């Protein structure tokens, strides 16, 4: 069996430009789209948008340009009206704007169902009415075949509908209801769920023959104390999205120790909220600096890097 490469990308709003820039460097090195490197892509929220774009064959340079040039169409109307909308409507932005941008940018792939993707994919969401977690994947005989006929763009939009930022997104059967960002819970970092889907439900993947690369979108750890209600709402959501990062990474290391596993997330030099589009240029600079630190040839070859993850000696392997 030839080695497989699985890519997982966290949520984080506009900070998704950081892994996009890292993938742009990968494509410059390999001279091929990321879809030809990774046979499985997974994502939550902005990570779901990236995973969907990769599956659609979109060059990483184009993904970067969407973050730079079309983000204002997604996060509108902008301050101060977005704060007023948050109080009165419960969300700042309309998910329909995100859906429209994706539809325009994805071209023919905007009409795809998940089953149309040439590579494996997992996008996460959570039911609004019942809190049910949804893992949108292609159908295969082992996974029940429940979600493969759902639209790629619909699933990506649903996964990105972060509460208080976007309104919940309605989904057809089998979901049959509104859903929100899959990061509300444990899948802000979906790497463990992606590994479960790959190793338990897809015979093409074996832990010892798979390289797993998990991207965060950057984190600033020295936040100021929240003061206003909007500050607290943003703090709570950011904490919800980031709280599972280390947990999910450790689960993969413990349950699938045979994998070659890398976890990449930069420390940010400033606190940048998920919707602060005025900081895109700053994020681009940080992302380029981070991308320059990534040794893609070594990771693709399975070598040791500062981003390598292994099971700590003090922790037992899963039975």
N, C-alpha and C positions, 0 to 999 in steps of 0.2 A: 504494500500500500504506500503510495506517495504521500509525502508530508502535506498536511492541510494547515491553512492559516485562518484563524478566527479573530475578527476585530470587534471590539465592543467599545462604545462611546457613551459617556455619561451625559446627563442633562446639564444645563447651565446658561440657557438663553444666548445672548450675543457672544458669550465666551466660547461658543462653538467654533469661532474663527481660529482658535488656538490649535485644536486637532486638525482643522482643515488645512492650516499652513504646514503642519507636520506631514500630512498626506501629500501636499503639493511637493514637498521635498522628496518624499518616497517616489513619486511619479517622475520627478526629474532624474532620479538615480536609475530607476528601472526602465524608463522610457516606455511605460505602458500604464494604462489606467489601473487604479487600485482594485477594480473589479477582477482584474486578471491576477492579482496577488492573493486576495482574500476570497475564499470559497464560502465564507459565512460572515455576515455583518449583523451586528445587533446595536440597538440604540434606544435611549429614552429621551424624550423631549427634543432638545436641539440635536442630541445624538441620534434620535430617530430620523430627523431630517437629513443628517449626514449619511446615515446608513442607507436610507432610501435613495439618495442621490448617487451613492457609490453603486448600488445595485442597478440603477438605471444607466450606468456607464458614464455619468457626468464627470468630466475632468475636475480634479481638485482645484485647479486655478479658477474654474468657473464657479465652484462652490464658494471660494474666497471672495470672488467678485459679488456674489449675491449678498454676503454679509456686509460688504463695503458699500454697495450701491443700491440695494433694494430693501435694506433693513428698515428704513424710515417708512416704507409702505406697509410694513407688518406692525411696527410699534407706532401707531398713530391713534388719536390725533395729537398726542404730545402734551407736555406740561403747559398750563396747570390743569387742563381739562381731563387728563387721564386720572389724576387723583380724585377729581369730582366724580368721574364715572365709577371709580372704585367704591366710593361711598354709596352712590345711588343705585348702581347696577350690579355691584359685586365683582366687577372686572374692569380693567383699564382698556383692553383692546379687543377687537373683534376677530375671532378665529377665522372668519370668512376671508379676511384680508390675507392671512397666511395661506389659506387654501388657494386663493387666487394667484398669488405669487408662485407657489409650487406648480400649479397647473400650467402657468405660462413658461416656467423655466424647464420643466421636465419633458416638454415636447410630447412625442408619441408615448413615452413611458407614463405620462399622466393618465392614460387610459388602461394601464395594466392592473390586473389583479395581482395579489402576492404570488400566486402560482405562476405568473408570467416571468417572474424574476429569474434570470439565468443562474443566480447564486442563492444560497440559503440566506434567510433573513429572519430576524426576530425584532419586533417593536412592542413596547410595553404600554399599557394603559390601565385605568382603573374605573370600574363602573361607578357612576354617580349615585344611583339609587341604592345599590346594595353593597358597594365597596368591593365588588368582585375584581380580582386581578385578571387582566387579559394579556395573553402573550400571542400577538399576531404573527403567525408563521405560515410557511407553505404547507400544504397538505402532504402527508405521507402515510403509509399504512400503519405506522407505529404511533402517530400522535393524535389519532382520532379524526383528522381531516375536517376540523371545524371552521378554520378561518382563512383558508387559502383563496377563497373566492371573494374576499373583501378587497376593496380598491387600495392600491398602494398609497395614493395621495390621501385617501380618507384615513387610513391607519396612521400615517405620519402626522397629519393634522391633529388627530385625536390624542396621540402621544404627547404632542407639544402644548396641549391646552392646559397650562399650569393654572391652578386656582388663584384667583385675585388678579392674575395677569390677563388670561383669556377666558371667554365664556366656554362652558362645556360643549363638546362636539357630539352631535347625534350620529349614531351608527345603526346600520341595518341589521337584520338577523345574521348570525345568531346572537349578536350583542343586544339588539333591539332596545336601545336606550342611549342616554347621553353618557359620555366618558370624559375623564380628565387625565392629565399628565400621569404617566406610569410611575414617576418618581415620588408620588405621594404614597409612601410606604417604604418598601425595601429595594425598589429597582431604580433609584436615581443612578446607581451603577448596576447595569444589568448583566455583568459578566458571568455571575454564577448561573443565572437563568439560561443564558446562552449556552453555557457548557452543559447544563442538564439536557437541554434540547438536543445538542449535538451528540453527546456521548450516550444518552439513554434512548433517544428516539430516532436516531439517524445512523444506520450501519456504516455510513461512509466515514465516520469519525471514530478514532481511537485515541485516548489520552496520550499514549506514548508516541503517537505519530502526528500530534497537533501542536502547533505553536499558537498560544493565546496572547493577544496584545490588547490591553485595556487602557483606554485614554480617559483621563479626567479633563475638565475644562478650566482648571486653574482655581486656586483658592487663596484668599487673603485671611490670615488667621488672627489678625490683631484688629478686630472690628471695634468701633466705638459703641458705647451703650445706646440701645434704642431709646428714643424719647417720645416721638409722636406715634399715633396708632398705625400710620402707614409704615413707619420704621419697624415696628414690632411685627406687622404682617410680613414684611419682606424678610425680617430675621427668622421668623418661624418657618416660612417656606424654604428659605435657603438652608436652614438646619435640617429640615425634613429631607431635602434633596441630597445633602452631603452626609447625613448620619450613617447611611449604609456603606459608604465607600470602603472603609477599612474592613468592615464585616464581610462584605461580598468578596473582597480580595482574599481574605483569610479562608473563606469557605472553599474557594477554588484551590488554594494551596493545600488545604487539608484533605479535600475530597478527591482531588485529581492531581496528586503529587507527581505523576508521571509526565504531566504536560510541561512543555517549555513555556514559561509564563513571564510576561513583562507588564508592569504597571507604570504608566507615565502620567504625571500631573505636575505642572509647575506651581511654585509659590508665586503669587502675584505681588507686585510691588505697591499696589494700591487696591482699595476696596471698590470694586466695580460691580454695580448691580446688574442683574440679568437683562434689564431693558434700557440701560443708560447708553443710548446710541451715540451720544456725544463722545464716548470713550473708545469708539471703534479703532481710531488711529493708534491710541495707546495699546489696545489689545493686539493690534497688528504688530507693533514693535515687540511686545512681550512674546508673542507667538513666534516671530521670526528668530528671536534670541533662543527660545526653547527648542525650536526645530533644529537649530544649528548644533545643539547638544546631542541630538539623536543619531546614533550610529546604526542606520537601517541595515547595511550589509551584515553587520555582526548579529543583529537580532534575527534577520531572516535566515542566517546560517546557524542559529541556535546557540550563539556564544554568550559569554557572561558580559553584562553591562551594568551600569549603576541602576538600571530600571528592572533588573532581574528580580523575580520573586521566588523564594523557596520556603519550605516549611520550617519554621523555627524548631530547633532541636528540643525545646521544652514542651512542644505541642505534639500530642499523639495524632497519628493518622486516623482518618475515619475508618470504622470497621467495614 
